[in-house]
């Protein structure tokens, strides 16, 4: 099946769909999907943690793509509306690359997905070679702050990257 009307429920999935150059099929994204800038022109289905089912239905998607950890509860509702839900759950970079290949196959653009993944692998190899030149004691660590709640920082956890 050639999916023509896709909704993405996370920023990472939206970015992948743009990288795969299927943004013309993307009819809905969440309020957090702001990259690339063209994602802002897509209809919004509210928060990626709590998407608005009415907005999703109004966009008449034939495919919704989300995260297994956040969107599995949507399956019964979408199933009754004849909307396919594909759930991803990459916890490593390798799994994210595998998901890109799977999305390429699902969307009928396997060669394009393989090219994207090969390019990303090449870029990661170049980066690893550069990092290897830095002495281990001089390498900096990074933490991504997802949100701030009062004085508490919310950061990516062990099942994220």
N, C-alpha and C positions, 0 to 999 in steps of 0.2 A: 504494500500500500504506500502510495506517495502522500505523505502528510503535508497538507497545504496550510493549515492553520494551527500554529504551535503557541503554547503559553509556557513561559519559563518561570519557575517559582523561586529561583535564587540568582543572585548576581553572578556567581561562577558559571552557572549553566547559560545564562544570557551571554556572557563573554565568550563561551565556547561556541555558541550558535553563531555569533558574529564572526568569530575566527574561522568557522566552517563556511562562512559566506551564505548563510541561509536566512539572513535577517529579513528578507522579503516574505518569508513564511511566518515570521514571528509576529503574532498579533497582540500579545500581552506579556507584561513583565511586572515585577513588584516595584514598590516605591523605592527600594534600595538599589535597584538596577540602574546605575548611572554611568556605566562604562561599557563600551565606548559611548561618547556623548550622544550618538544617534539613538541609543537605547531610551533616552528621555522622551523621544517622540512617539514611543509605543504606548498603547493604552495600559493603564496601571490596574492591577487587581489587588491593591492594598499591600499590607505587610507580608513578607515571605513567611513569617511565623504563623500568620493568621490570614490567609487569602480570603477574599470576598467571593463566595460561591456564586452569587448572583452576577457579579461582574464577569466571572469566568464563563458562566453559561451564556451571558449576553454576547460574548465574543465568538461564540460558536466554534470552539477549537475542535480539532480531531485528535490532538495530542497535547497532553500536559506533562511537563517534565519537572520532577522535584527531587527532594532528598528523602531517602528512606527514613531517616531519623526524625524528620519534621513533617512529612506529608503522607505517611501511610494511612492516617485516619481519613484522608479524602477519598480513598479507593471506593468504599461503598457508594458514596454520593455520586462520584463521577461515573461509576459503572452503571448506575440506574439511568444516567443521562447519555449513555452510549459514548462516553469520552474515554479514550485510552489514557491511562496514567503510567508513566515509566518512572521508576524510582532508582536513583543512583545513590551510592554510598561510598565514595572513595575516601580512604583514610591515609593513603600514601600518594606520592606523585605518580608512581607506577600505576596504581589503580585509576588515577585520574586520566592518564594517557590511554589506558585500556577502555575506559568509559568513552573517550573521544572516538576511538575506533568503533565501538559498539553503536554510538550515535550516528556515525557516518554510515554504517551498514543499515541502520533503521531508516535513515533519511534518504538512502539511495545515492550516497556520495562517498562511497568507500575509498576511492582513490584520493579524493580531496582530504579526507580524514587522515589517511596514511601519510600524505605529504605534510600535513600540519604536524602530526606527531613526530615524524622524522626530523622536521625543522626544529621542533622543541627539544628533542633529544640532543641534536647537534649543539644547540645553544647551551643546554645544561652541561654538556661535556666541556665546552669552551669555558664556561663559568667555573666548573670544578677544577680545571687546569689552572686558572688564575688564582683560585682560593688556595690551591696546593702550594703556591709560591709564597704564601703568607705563613710565617712561623705560627705553630698552633697557639702559643701563648699570646700572640698578637691578634688573633682572630676575634672579632666581635660577635656577640650573640644578639639575636633580635627577638622581640616579643611583639606580637600584634595585639593592640588593645582594640577590642570589638566595641566596648561601650564603657561608660563611666556611670556608676550608680552611687551618688554621694561621694564618699571617699574611697569606694571600692572600684577596682579596675576589673573588668570582665575581659579575659583573654582566651585565645584559642586553646583548647584542651588537648589531652593525649590522643583523642581520636579525630584529630584535625591536623592540618598542615598549612 
